[in-house]
C-alpha cells in the first residue's frame, strides 16, 4: 500500500528527509568545493548551520561598521564618519 511521506527539496531539486539536510545541501552548494576533492564542504556547511546565530551576529556587526564609513578619496580609502576615533 502506498503511504504519504514528507520530504524537503533543496534548490537543486534533490529531496531530503529533514529541513536540516536540505539546508545543509544548499549551504554546501553555495560553498562549492572546500578542501581536496570537496571533502570538507559538508563539514563546513554543518558548522555554518550550527553556528548560525553567532555568524549572523558577526555579519550584523560588519554591516554596522560598513554603515559608519564612507570613501575618502579616489584611492578607495575609508574613514570613520560616526563615532570613530
N, C-alpha and C positions, 0 to 999 in steps of 0.2 A: 504494500500500500504506500502510495506517495505521501510524504509529510512536508509540511512547511518549515523552512528554516530562515534564520536571519543572517545576512552577510553584509559586509561593508565594502564598498568599492573605492579603490584608490583612484587617483587622477588618470592613471593609465588604463583603468577599466578592470584591473585584477580584483578578484573577490578575496576577502579576509574574514576570519571568524569573529574578530573583535575590532572595535574602533581603534584601539591602540595599534594593532597590527597594520591597519590601513594607513594610519598616520605615520607610523614608522617607515612604511614603504614610500610614502610621499616625501618624507624627510630624506631618506636615502637617495631618492631620485634627484632631489634638489642639490644634495651634496655632491653627487657624481661619484667618481671613484676616489676613494681615500686610501692611501697605502698601496702596497704591492697587490696588483690584481683586484683592487677594490675590497679586500678582505676586512678593512676597518670600517667601511661605510655603515654597516648595520649597527655596529657598536657605538659609533659616533651619533647616529640617529637616535638610538635608545637613550644615550646620555643627554642629548638635547631635550628629549621629551621629559626625562626625569628631572632635569634642572630648569625646566621651562620658566618657573616663577623667577628664579634668580637671573636667568638670561633676559627675560622681559624687563626686569628692573634695570639691568645694565644698559640695555638699549634705550630705555626711557631716560636714564641719566645722560646718555650720549646725546639724545635728541635735545635735551635741555641745554647742554653745553653748546651744541651747534646753533641753537636759537640765540645764544648770547655772544656770538661772534659775527663779524662781517669782513668781507675782503677789504684790505687796507690799500693795496696798490695793484698794478698790473702784474706783479710777480706772484700774486695769489697769496701773499702773507695774510694772516688773520690776527686780529687784536680783539681783546675783550671789549664789549660795549656796555655790559651791565654787570655790576657787582664784582668786577675783576680787579686784580691788583695792578 
